[in-house]
Amino acid sequence: MIIKEAKFLMSNTRVEECPAPDKPEYAFIGRSNVGKSSLINMLTQQKGLAKTSSAPGKTQLINHFLINNSWYLVDLPGYGYAKVSKSSREDWRKMINYYFQKRENLTCVFALIDSRHEPLPQDLDFINHLGTIGVPFVLVFTKLDKQSASKTESTIAAYQRKMRETWDELPQMFRTSAEKKTGRDEILDFIEDVNAQVQNP
């Protein structure tokens, strides 16, 4: 897929105020500081499209971007940021759950995982939750450039082992580096293939 146009549409906290559900939608989410904004900017080749920050927890809203006038990319708030109050975490949980369950054109969730860390309970809980509510998703391992290839493969294998304890079938997994543009073609090809299936069932 060649991205010719990527533009910001809107930010909000209410599913009812999201753009009309008339195009396939792909949501990106992960723990705070997983490199989500950098990945989105790398995929769209627009450096400032998604706002990056050295402070985790920057994204607090549902952010919609229109890609090639044919599909939506959604930047969702990160989870697991320790400096957020309990009530804020609960508000986040309700907003995200409502979005997942009510957004009828949500086609796939890209669950981002920092490839430098062994399986973390927060990530595993979130992955299992997606399975429980029946939302299609893939895993995206980020920050490959920060370590050796063998360490990345070790992390991915550890996630596969943990997931096989409860999952019959594992989701598709992508390896990415925003710095080196690793995984860009694979993710965009995946989206292109899914869009073709959605639009020509």
N, C-alpha and C positions, 0 to 999 in steps of 0.2 A: 504493500500500500504506500502510495505517495501522499503525504499530507500537504495539501496546497493552501489550506486555510484553517486556522485555529483561533477562535475568538471567545473571550469571556462573555457569558450571558448574564448571570445573576448569582447572588448569594442569598440564602435564606435558611430558616430553621423549620419551615413547614412544607410537608410534601405537597399540600394543596396549592402552594405557590410556585412549585417547580414548573419548568416549561411544559407545554402540552406533551403528553406521552406518545408522540407520533414517530419517534425514531428509536433505534436500538440504543441502550444506555449501558455504559461500562463504568463501574465505580471502583475507585482506588482507596484503599484503607490499610492502616497498619499502626503499630505502636508509634508513639511520638518519637521523632528523631530517626525514623527508619529510612529517610531519604525519599519520601513520597513526592514532594514538590520538585526535587531535582530530577526524579524519574519522569514525571509528567512533562517537564520542560525539555528533557532529552527526547522523549517520544515525539513531541510536537515541533522540536527544533526551534522553540521560542524561549529564550533565556529567562524572561521575566513573566511568563504566562501565569504559572502558579508561584505564589510568593514563598520564597525560602527564608528561613530564619535560623540563627544559631540557638534561639530559645525554643525548646520543644513546646508543643501544644499551641502553635500559632494558628492553625486552622480550627475555627470554632463553628463554622457554618457548612451547609451543603452548597458547594460551589459547582456550578454548571458551565461547561465549555462546549461550544458547537464545533465539530470537526468536519471539514469538507462539506458542510451543510447537509450531512447525511447521518451522523451519529453523535451522541452526547458522551463526553468524558466528564465524570464527576469526581471531584476531590472532596473526600469526606474527612471529618475531624479524626485525628489520631486518638488512640486509647493508651492508657497506662501511664499518663503523666502524673507524677507523685504530688506536684505542687497545686493540683486542682482539688477543690473541696469535695467532700462526699456528695453534697447536693448537686454540684456541677457534674460529677461523674454519673449520677443517676439521671440527670437531665439528658446528658449525652447518650446514655444507654437507651432511654425511651425514644429519643429522636431517631437514632440509628435503626432501632428495631422497627419503628413505625415506617421509616423509609424502606427498609428491606421488604417488609410485608405488604406495603400499600403501593409501591411504585411499580405499576403494572408492566412498564416497558424495560425494567431492569433485566438486562440480558446476561451479565456476568459480573461477579465481584473479583477484583484483583487484590488478594490478601498479601500484603508485603511483609517480608520477614528479613531481618538483618542477618546476613549469612555468617557473621562473625560469632554469633552466639548459639550455643547448644539449645535444644528445645526448651522454651520458656513456658511456664504454666499459662501466662496471659495469652500468648499466641495460640497454644493448643486449645485453650478454652474457647477462644474466639472462632477458631477453625471448626471445632465441634459444634458450636452454636449455629454456624452457617449451615452445617449438615442437618442439624435438628429442625431448623425452620425451612429447609429445602431450597436454599438459594444456590444457584449454580456458581461455582467459584474455581479459580486457579490460584496457585501459590507463586509468588514472585520473590526470589531471593536477591536482595540488594547488596551493594557495596563489595562486589567481587574484587575490585581493584585494591581493597584494603588488606588483603591477605593472600596466601598461596592457594592455588587451585585445589591442592589436596585437602586443605582445611575446609574450603567451601564444600567439597564433595563429602567430607566427613559430617558436616552439619546437615546436609540434605539427607544423607543416609540415616542419620539419627532421627530426623523428622519422619522419614518413611517407616522406620521401625516402630516409633511411637504410634503413628497413625494406624499401622496394620493391626495394632492391638484392638482397635474398635471399628475400623473401616474395612469393608469388603473390597472397595475399589478406591485407588488413590487418585487425586485430582492431577491435572497436568501441572508441571512445574517449569518455571522459567528462571534462568540465571541472568542477572543484570548488573551493569555498572554504568551509572549516569556519566561518570568521568570518561570512560572509554567507549561509551555508546554500545556496550555489549547487551545483546538481547533485544535491541530495538526492532530489527527486522522480524524476529520471531514473534514478538508480541503483536506488531502491526499486521503481520500475515494471519495470525490467529484471529484478530478482530475482523479482518477482511473476510475470512472463511466463515465465521459465525454470522456476520452481516448477510452474506449470500444465502446462508441456510434460513435465517429469519425472514428475509425478504422473498425467498423462493422456496417455501416449505414443500 
